[in-house]
Amino acid sequence: MALLEIKNLHVSIGEKEILKGLDLTINKGEIHAIMGPNGNGKSTLAAVIAGNSKFEVTKGEILYKGKDLLAMSVEQRACEGIFLGFQYPVEIPGVSITNFMKTAINEQRKYKGLDPISAKDFLMLMKEKEKYVEMSSSLSGRSVNEGFSGGEKKKNEIFQMAMLQPTLSILDETDSGLDIDALRIVASGVNKVHTKEDAIIVITHYQRLLDYIVPDVVDILYEGKIVKSGDKNLAKALEEKGYDWIRKELQS
């Protein structure tokens, strides 16, 4: 059974249709890179999977672990193991990363019928996962993303991903604004979190991220649909030829 199945998905915001019959299947263990020009629906797809209510699904279905994802609340989706890493992570003044993560983990545990995590186990987990992204303990004691640099915000996103151990992670332009050192650290963290039991969707414009997080499948999203899929070499071809190559192929 596929982990995520999207069939004939149509999505609008107001009067504008953004996704126009999108089909996508993602299996456990896979990393999918979704690429495409700006304004063609990549971030919309991420938002719809995560449950952003400003987008209206007008047709189609999304199955996650065989269940109707569209019938789930945002909270249910998170507890079922869906994680969205934002392109522009928001600041949450007055809420420490430590308290934020402990609350999130305990909500997941409550959903699964488990007791709250003990203070000792939580601190051990924090120390272990901080190493994934070379994050200092002093940073995790601060308010969520408040006063963080762009690189620190992205490291914090992957730290949260490591702590929550999602089944499906969606990383929306995680490489945006990162210098080469931060890119390496963030990508390394993603690779450490990934297992054969989960899947990752990486939304990106650039081949450089895919040198570090090597995709099993590259999907090109153009004009609201997945129009071409291939292995990592498709991203390299796209880097060399640009999106005009895709446009011309579709017209021929």
C-alpha positions, 0 to 999 in steps of 0.5 A: 500500500502506498503511504500517500496517494493523490488522485485527480486533485483540483484545488482553488483559492477564491476563483483561481484554480491552482492544482488542476488534476494532480496525481502523485503516489509516494511509497514508504522509504522514498524521497520525492523532489518536487520542482517547477516554476514559481506559481505553479502549485508546489507550495499549494500542494504542501499546504493542502496535504498539511490541512491549510483551510484557505485552499478549497479542494474542489475535486479528487482525493488524498489517501494517507495510510489508506485513510481519507486525509481530507476528512482529517483535521490539521491536528489529526494529520499532525498526530498521524505523522505529517510534518510541514517544514515552512519556507519562512518559519514563524516566530512564537515569542514567549514559547520556548522550543523546549516547552513547544516540543514537549507539548507537541510530543505529548499531544502525539502520545495522547493521540496514540493512547500513550502516557506523557513522556518523562522529563528524563526521556525528553531531555535525553531525546532533545540532546540526541536530536540537537546533534543532528543539526549541530544545534546548541542547548542554549538555542533550544532554550530560547523562544521558537525562532525569535531572533533566529537567523535564517540558518538557525530557523531552518535548523530548528525546523529539522530539529523539530522533524527529528523530535517528532519522527513523522511518517511523511515530511514535507520540506517547502524550500528548506534550502531557501536563504541558506549558505553552503555550510547551513545547507550541508548541516540541514541536509545532513539532519534530514538524511539522519531522520529519514528511514525506510518506514517514512517518506519525504517530499522536498520542494525546491528550485535548485539542484544544489540541495539534491546533491545532499538529499538524493531523491528517489523520484523527481516530479515536475509540477507545471501548470497545476499537474505533475507533467514529468517524473524521473530519477535524480538525473531529471533534476540535473537535466532541468538545471541545464536546460531550464523550464523552457525545456519542459514547456517545449516538450509539452507543446510538441 
